[in-house]
Amino acid sequence: MYDASPPTSSALVIVGNTTGGSNSTLPGPKAFYQTRVDEISAEWAAFEDEHTGVEELRVGLGTFGFGTDVHEFGVLPANATSVSFSPPNDAAGFITGQAYYVVFRAMNPALAVNLVATAPLYIDTTPPIVS
């Protein structure tokens, strides 16, 4: 069987203690913000492939577009719709002011791959300043 179309997801959204944000292909703000430093969570619509199904789903966390420098790709069930990340290497927490990206790699049995990343999530623990 030949299937050149990779799996797709209709929505990629970071959730939890966040405000703003959307996937860069959806309308709305282009970034997420959260005050929580001990966890980054994501939820999404399950990846689908109408021709051959989804064979494998990998999810990672990085500090740049498609990077996985914080957490390398981990394999999830193909129909997974959520994941949570803890700070790396028992760090005290995710870094304030740093942008983080949840990166998805979905593959079908024909080895067609879809690599997508969320809009950036910024950790912001500082309160607004009244001027």
N, C-alpha and C positions, 0 to 999 in steps of 0.2 A: 504494500500500500504506500502511496506517495501522499505526503501531507506537508506542504511547505509553509503552512500558516501556524505560527506559534500560539500557545495558550494566551488568553487575555483575561483581564479582570476589569469589571465596569467601574470600580471605585477603590482607591487606595487612600485611607484616612488614618492619621495618627489620632489616638484617643487618649483618654485618661485625664490627667490634670493639664489639659492644653486649652488654648484659645486661638481663634483664627485658623487659617490654614486651609489648604486643599491640595490635591494632587496638581502638579503644574499643568495638566491637560484639562482641568476643570475650572470653571469660573470661580473667582473669589481671591482672597489674599494668597500670596505666594509663600507664606511661612507660618509655622506654628510656634507657640510659646508656652512654656510650662515652668512652674516654680519648683516642682519636685525634682530632686537630684538623685534619688535612690532607684529609679526605674523609668524606662521608656517602654511604652506599650504601643502596639499598632493593631488595628482591625481593618479588614478589607473584604470585599465581595470575593467569593471563591473564584480562583482562576478556572477557566473553562476552555475546552477545545472541542468544537462541534464535530470534528472529523474523527479524531483518534483518542480523545481524552487527555488528561494531564498525567504524565508519568512520574514527574518529580517536581517538588517545590523546595527551593532553598531560600533562606532569608538571612540577611546579615545587617550589620550596623556600621556606618562609617562617618567620617567627618568631611567627606567631599562626595559630590554627585553619585557615583556608582562605586564608591570605595567600601571596603569591609575591614578597615584598619582598626576598628574598635572591637567588633565581633565578626569573625570569619563566617562564611556561609554555613548554616546548619540545615540539615534536612528535616523538613516537616512533612506530615501526611499531605498528599496531593490536594485534599479537600479542606485543608486548614484555613481558618479565617482570622486567626489572631496569634500574637506572639508578644512576649515581654523580655526585655533585656535588663540585666543588672549592670552596675558599673564594672569596668574591666579590672581584672587582677586585684580584686578586693579593695579597689580605690575607695576613698571616702565618699565619692559621689561623682556624677557626671559634672563636667566643668561648666561653670557659669559663663555665659557669653559665647560658648562654643556651639556651632551648628552641627546637628546630627541628621543623618539620612538613613531611613530604613530601605534596604535594597532587596528586591525580589528577583529570583531567577526561576522561571517556570519553563519546563521542557515537556514535550509530548513524546510518544514512542518513536516518532520519525526523527527525533533529535532536533526539531525546530525549537529555538529558545527565544523567550521574551525576557529581556532584562529591563526592569523599571525601578525607579527610586521615587520616594515621596519628596514633597517640598521640604525644605530644611526645618528642623525643630530646634529652637534656641532655648537654652536653659537661662532663665532670668529670675534671680532671687532678690533683686533690688526693688524696693518700693518706689512708686512715682515720687518725684520731687515737686513740691508746690513752690511756684515762683511768683 
